[in-house]
Amino acid sequence: MKSIKIKVTTLMKQVLLIAFLLLTFFHSYSQGDKPGTISLNGFYIAKTGNIPAAEVDIYTYFRFYKDGAAYLQTVTSNDPQSVAGWFGRFKKFSQSGTYQVNGSSVSIQLGNKDSKDFKLEGLQETNYKGIIKSGNQLCLTKDNELEANCFDFSAVSDTTKLKYAQFKPEIKLPGDWKVKQILKSNGQVYLINEDSTIVAIAVFIASKLPVFKETQTNFETAYAYYDWDSKYMKDEQKMEVTKIAENKDKAFVIWNSKDPYNDNYYLFAKHESLLYNIMIFDKEMPVEKQLGFLELLYDLNKE
């Protein structure tokens, strides 16, 4: 009987060990980078050429975003963290466009019409197609070329974080930003980047708002805030005020105030117990991008 018990116990141990190894494998596979998954927190980079006379290598960088946007830049630097400071959405880039993933296949359509280099280069359009491989690698062919380049992934940190207040420990912005001014009266922080884009962010307890009511929904509070502040801009500051958009599910209102010297876009929102006042000013950035950036800042900071 003892020998039988030992055999059964040994067999059970072997079964449990095999089950553990299988679970570990599948967990690692599911948690890691697998075919069909594009990583969004960094760059895909490949050496795509060289300049023999200067003995310099050329690298192509891809950056992908969850909304299907793709950005490309070709540089001589193989320093992803340094490149992250100036390349990407709302920064500098050579080409931008969209990407689609179907299983392990990926296709990318790019052009330079939104790039600052468009006037110098003329219209350029580029298409890529390829395979997403395990090990977080992307192998792509360009246009009608036959030879593929394989891009390796490099994670980067490209978010500016600023200590803020007790009820909101920090505020975050994508890219490299510097503090321009802080208003002590309401805690509003003005920041500027290398493209001279100015944003201002203030976050405070919603119950401090003069027109706050306990019975209001989040959206009703955000709208009351917009209504109260826009009337001040219109009546006291003599500015032209226009409501641009509203989103009841995300509880925000986007609006504009304008005079001969200012053309500011705002997003006023309420999330949980906090009110958000986010402003952007940039004479060069298309309005659609400014509005998208406002919502991006809200999404980044409300968590």
HUKA-V144389 format. One record per backbone hydrogen bond with DSSP energy under -0.5 kcal/mol. CO is the residue of the C=O (numbers start at 1). NH is the residue of the N-H. Records with the same first field share a line. If there is no record, write none. Layout:
BEGIN
CO = NH / NH
END
This chain:
BEGIN
1 = 5
2 = 6
3 = 7
4 = 8
5 = 9
6 = 10
7 = 11
8 = 12
9 = 13
10 = 14
11 = 15
12 = 16
13 = 17
14 = 18
15 = 19
16 = 20
17 = 21
18 = 22
19 = 23
20 = 24
21 = 25
22 = 26
23 = 27
24 = 28
25 = 29
26 = 30
27 = 31
28 = 32
32 = 34
33 = 135
34 = 37
36 = 38
37 = 39
41 = 156
43 = 45 / 154
44 = 62
45 = 152
46 = 48 / 60
49 = 58
50 = 52
51 = 54 / 55 / 56
56 = 51
58 = 48 / 49
59 = 75
60 = 46
61 = 73
62 = 44
63 = 71
65 = 68
68 = 99
69 = 65
70 = 97
71 = 63
72 = 94 / 95
73 = 61 / 75
75 = 59
79 = 82 / 83
80 = 84
81 = 85
82 = 85
83 = 86 / 87
85 = 176
86 = 92
88 = 91
92 = 88
95 = 72
96 = 111
97 = 70
98 = 109
100 = 107
102 = 105
104 = 132
105 = 102
106 = 130
107 = 100
108 = 128
109 = 98
110 = 126
111 = 96
112 = 115
115 = 118
117 = 120 / 121
118 = 122
124 = 112
126 = 110
127 = 143
128 = 108
129 = 141
130 = 106
131 = 133 / 139
133 = 136 / 137
136 = 153
137 = 133
138 = 140 / 151
139 = 131
140 = 149
141 = 129
142 = 145
149 = 140 / 151
151 = 138
152 = 45
154 = 43
156 = 158
158 = 175
160 = 173
162 = 171
165 = 168
168 = 165
169 = 164
171 = 162
173 = 160
175 = 177
178 = 192
181 = 190
182 = 184
183 = 186 / 187 / 188
188 = 183 / 190
189 = 201
190 = 180 / 181
191 = 199
192 = 178
193 = 196
197 = 193
198 = 281
199 = 191
200 = 279
201 = 189
202 = 277
204 = 275
205 = 208
206 = 209
209 = 212
213 = 216
217 = 221
218 = 222
219 = 223
220 = 224
221 = 225
222 = 226
223 = 227
224 = 228
225 = 229
226 = 230
227 = 231
228 = 232
229 = 233
230 = 234
231 = 235
232 = 236 / 237
233 = 239
239 = 241
240 = 258
242 = 256
245 = 254
247 = 251 / 252
251 = 270
252 = 247
253 = 268
254 = 244 / 245
255 = 266
256 = 242
257 = 264
258 = 240
262 = 259
264 = 257
265 = 280
266 = 255
267 = 278
268 = 253
269 = 276
271 = 274
273 = 206
274 = 271
275 = 204
276 = 269 / 278
277 = 202
278 = 267
279 = 200
280 = 265
281 = 198
286 = 289 / 290
287 = 291
288 = 292
289 = 293
290 = 294
291 = 295
292 = 296
293 = 297
294 = 298
295 = 299
296 = 300
297 = 301
298 = 302
END
